[in-house]
Amino acid sequence: MNHFHDNNAWLLFGIDHHFGIHWPAPTAMPMFFWEIDLMHPYILGGKQAGTVQLNGGHNAALDQYTSHILWLHFPISPSPLNMLVPLDILFGNHKTWLPRGSVKIEGTSAAITVLPCMVSIDMDCWEGSNIPSSLVLQPGTVVTTASWQDYLLAALRLAIEVVKYILAKSKAVKARYPDGNLPAAPSHYRWGNVVKNFRYVATRSDVYGQRARTTFRRTLMRELVSRMGLPVTVERQNKKVWIQPKSYKEGVEWVLGKFGIDQESAEKSLANGKLPFPTDGAGVVDVLTGMIPGWGAVEGAQAGSGQFDWNPNPFE
């Protein structure tokens, strides 16, 4: 029997594959990293149904429940020195992928475990996609039996994610290596030289150490801006990289799109001396918080507040 998910579930172990950049020792090198994430609570995720609670008062998780960060996240291969791992944590996610189509919660299908027991497999965040590589524990006692239509939809979702991963992986390689050939990580970038590489970046005081720290800082900022979806492009030419703002027109379209305003309707409203209003009710606060990395985890924790007997100050 498949267990219904609620926000009392835990991702126990997951593994993902991301295109990252090795700490510059002596130079930064783009490469793929295998990373693991551990012990992620479902309470740090959205798509919780506050009006429907299961298993002693825990919010039910809706279909395609998605976490918003992946804490306890560690690169393991070729070494732990991926300078982009903070962004993999902030922008990473895992999500359910098997719905119970005949059970609606707040108008949305319920999320259930993939296996007919309290153990499930979530889709973990990979390069440009989500692949089922996370082991999840859902100890709730509310169960059901998935239909063949539910599994068919889950299989279709998996096929789409696999295609997205293949395309994203190829795009990531070609963006930095136009010939499409990804070089192997040099031997001095592997685990045996982790301490040496870390000390190079953290403590070296000459021009090479300063250059390495500058590269680290600028690369992290460029990737952060890019992943936040701001109206900029990352230009790479002659081994130099910089952030290039998009055109004024593209910038206006981006702002209007964030507020759900149709450009043609906005132009007509302004021509008639009226202010354009969003079509989907998006507010300024919603738009701004939506761009903050990890903010969804804060909202998810707020949605689950009051359900757990946890005192931040145990001595009171």
C-alpha positions in Angstrom: 0.0 0.0 0.0 1.4 3.4 -1.0 1.6 5.9 1.9 0.3 9.5 1.5 3.0 12.1 1.9 2.8 14.8 4.6 5.4 17.3 5.8 6.6 14.8 8.4 8.6 12.9 5.8 12.3 13.0 5.4 14.7 12.7 2.5 17.3 10.4 4.1 19.9 10.2 1.3 20.2 11.6 -2.2 22.8 11.9 -5.0 22.9 14.4 -7.8 25.1 15.5 -10.7 25.9 19.1 -11.4 28.2 21.1 -13.6 30.4 23.1 -11.3 33.7 24.9 -11.1 36.7 23.6 -9.1 38.3 26.0 -6.7 41.0 27.9 -8.5 44.2 26.1 -7.6 46.0 27.3 -9.6 43.2 28.0 -12.1 39.4 27.5 -12.0 38.3 24.6 -14.1 34.6 23.8 -15.1 33.7 20.1 -14.6 30.9 17.8 -13.4 30.6 17.0 -9.7 28.8 14.2 -8.0 27.2 15.5 -4.8 25.2 13.9 -2.0 22.6 15.4 0.2 21.4 14.1 3.6 18.5 14.4 6.0 16.2 17.0 4.4 12.8 17.5 6.1 9.6 17.9 4.0 8.7 20.8 6.2 11.2 22.8 4.2 9.1 22.8 1.1 6.0 24.2 -0.5 2.8 22.6 -1.9 1.6 21.8 1.6 -2.1 21.6 2.2 -2.7 23.5 5.5 -6.5 22.7 5.4 -6.0 19.0 5.2 -3.8 17.3 7.8 -2.7 13.6 8.1 -1.0 11.4 10.8 -1.5 13.5 13.9 -1.9 17.0 12.4 0.8 17.2 9.7 0.1 19.1 6.5 -0.7 16.9 3.5 1.8 17.2 0.7 0.3 17.8 -2.8 1.4 16.3 -6.1 4.8 17.5 -7.2 5.6 18.7 -3.7 9.0 20.4 -4.0 11.6 21.4 -1.5 13.4 24.7 -2.0 16.9 24.1 -0.7 19.1 21.0 -0.2 20.9 21.4 3.0 23.7 19.0 4.3 24.9 18.9 0.7 28.5 17.7 -0.1 30.4 17.3 -3.4 32.2 13.9 -3.4 33.8 13.5 -6.8 36.3 14.4 -8.2 36.8 16.3 -4.9 34.7 18.4 -2.5 36.1 21.7 -3.9 33.1 22.8 -6.1 32.9 26.6 -5.7 29.2 26.5 -6.8 28.0 24.1 -4.1 26.4 27.0 -2.1 24.2 27.7 -5.1 23.5 24.0 -5.5 22.1 24.1 -1.9 20.1 27.3 -2.3 18.6 26.4 -5.7 18.5 22.6 -5.4 15.3 20.7 -4.8 13.8 17.3 -4.6 10.2 16.5 -5.5 7.5 13.8 -5.5 6.5 12.4 -8.8 3.8 9.8 -8.2 0.3 11.3 -7.8 -2.9 9.7 -6.6 -5.1 11.1 -9.3 -8.4 10.0 -7.8 -7.7 11.7 -4.4 -7.9 15.5 -4.5 -6.6 17.8 -1.8 -7.5 21.4 -2.1 -8.2 20.7 -5.8 -4.8 19.0 -6.5 -3.9 15.4 -6.6 -2.3 13.9 -3.5 1.3 12.8 -3.4 2.1 9.2 -2.5 5.1 7.0 -2.1 6.5 5.4 -5.3 6.9 2.1 -3.5 4.0 0.3 -1.7 5.5 0.9 1.7 6.7 3.8 3.9 9.9 4.1 1.8 9.9 6.2 -1.4 12.2 7.6 -4.1 12.0 11.3 -4.8 13.3 13.1 -7.9 16.6 14.8 -6.9 18.0 17.9 -8.5 20.4 17.1 -11.3 21.8 19.3 -14.1 18.8 21.0 -15.5 16.4 18.3 -14.4 15.1 16.0 -11.6 16.1 12.4 -11.6 14.8 9.8 -9.0 17.8 9.3 -6.9 16.6 10.2 -3.3 15.6 7.8 -0.7 12.7 9.1 1.4 11.0 7.9 4.6 7.3 8.6 5.0 6.2 7.0 8.2 2.5 8.0 8.0 -0.2 5.4 8.3 -2.7 6.8 5.8 -2.4 4.6 2.7 -3.9 3.9 -0.7 -3.2 1.8 -3.8 -1.9 3.6 -6.9 -3.6 2.9 -10.2 -1.9 2.1 -13.5 -2.8 5.6 -14.7 -0.8 7.1 -11.7 2.3 5.1 -12.6 1.9 5.9 -16.3 1.9 9.7 -15.5 5.0 9.1 -13.3 6.8 7.3 -16.1 6.0 10.1 -18.5 7.4 12.6 -16.0 10.6 10.6 -15.7 11.0 10.4 -19.5 10.7 14.2 -19.7 13.3 14.8 -17.0 15.8 12.4 -18.6 15.5 14.3 -21.9 16.0 17.6 -20.0 19.1 16.2 -18.3 20.7 15.1 -21.5 20.0 18.5 -23.2 21.2 20.5 -20.2 24.3 18.5 -19.8 25.3 19.0 -23.4 24.5 22.7 -23.2 26.6 23.1 -20.0 29.6 21.5 -21.6 29.4 23.4 -24.9 29.0 26.7 -23.1 32.6 26.3 -21.7 34.1 23.9 -24.1 32.8 24.7 -27.6 34.2 21.6 -29.2 32.0 19.6 -26.9 34.9 17.6 -25.3 34.9 17.8 -21.5 38.5 17.4 -20.3 39.3 15.1 -17.4 40.0 16.6 -14.0 43.8 17.0 -13.5 45.3 14.7 -10.8 46.1 17.7 -8.6 42.3 18.6 -8.5 41.4 15.3 -6.8 40.9 14.3 -3.1 44.6 13.7 -2.5 45.3 17.4 -2.9 42.2 18.9 -1.2 44.1 20.5 1.7 46.8 21.9 -0.6 44.2 23.4 -3.0 42.2 24.8 -0.1 45.2 26.5 1.4 46.2 27.9 -1.9 43.0 29.8 -2.2 42.5 30.7 1.5 46.0 31.6 2.7 48.3 32.5 -0.2 49.0 36.2 0.0 50.8 36.8 -3.3 49.2 37.9 -6.6 48.3 34.3 -7.5 46.4 33.8 -4.2 44.6 37.2 -4.6 43.7 36.3 -8.2 42.3 33.0 -7.0 40.1 34.6 -4.4 38.9 37.2 -6.8 38.0 34.5 -9.3 36.1 32.6 -6.6 34.1 35.7 -5.6 33.2 36.9 -9.1 32.3 33.5 -10.4 29.9 32.9 -7.4 28.3 36.3 -8.0 27.8 35.7 -11.7 26.3 32.3 -11.2 24.0 33.6 -8.5 22.7 36.4 -10.7 22.2 34.0 -13.6 20.3 31.4 -11.5 18.0 34.1 -10.0 16.8 34.7 -13.5 17.6 38.4 -13.6 17.5 40.1 -17.1 21.2 39.6 -17.8 23.4 37.3 -19.8 26.8 35.9 -18.9 29.2 36.6 -21.8 32.3 34.5 -22.4 34.9 35.7 -24.8 38.7 35.4 -25.1 38.8 33.6 -21.7 37.1 36.6 -20.0 33.6 36.4 -18.4 31.3 39.2 -17.4 27.7 40.0 -16.7 26.0 41.8 -19.6 22.6 43.5 -19.0 19.9 42.7 -21.6 18.4 45.3 -23.8 16.0 47.9 -22.4 13.1 46.2 -24.2 14.0 42.8 -22.8 14.3 44.3 -19.3 10.8 45.8 -19.5 9.4 42.5 -20.8 11.0 40.7 -17.9 9.5 43.1 -15.3 6.0 42.9 -16.9 6.3 39.1 -17.0 7.2 38.9 -13.3 4.0 40.7 -12.5 1.9 38.8 -14.9 1.2 41.8 -17.1 0.6 41.3 -20.8 2.7 43.8 -22.7 0.1 44.6 -25.3 -2.5 45.2 -22.6 -0.1 47.4 -20.7 0.6 49.6 -23.7 -3.2 50.0 -24.3 -3.8 50.9 -20.6 -1.0 53.5 -20.6 -2.2 55.0 -23.9 -5.6 55.5 -22.2 -4.0 57.1 -19.2 -4.5 54.0 -16.9 -2.1 52.0 -14.9 -1.6 48.4 -16.0 -2.6 45.8 -13.5 -1.4 42.2 -13.3 -3.7 39.5 -14.7 -2.8 36.9 -12.2 -2.8 39.0 -9.0 0.9 38.9 -8.4 2.0 41.4 -5.8 5.3 43.2 -5.4 6.2 41.2 -2.2 5.4 37.9 -4.0 7.6 38.9 -6.9 10.5 40.0 -4.8 10.5 37.1 -2.4 10.1 34.7 -5.3 13.6 35.8 -6.5 15.3 35.2 -3.1 17.1 31.9 -3.0 15.7 29.6 -0.4 12.7 31.8 0.5 10.3 29.0 -0.3 11.9 27.0 2.5 11.0 29.8 4.9 7.4 29.7 3.6 7.3 26.0 4.0 8.6 26.1 7.5 5.9 28.7 8.3 3.2 26.5 6.8 4.3 23.7 9.2 4.7 25.8 12.3 2.8 24.7 15.4 2.8 21.1 14.4 6.1 20.1 16.1 6.9 20.3 19.8 10.2 22.1 19.3 11.5 24.8 21.6 14.3 27.0 20.2 15.4 27.6 23.8 15.2 24.3 25.8 16.3 26.0 29.0 13.2 28.2 29.3 
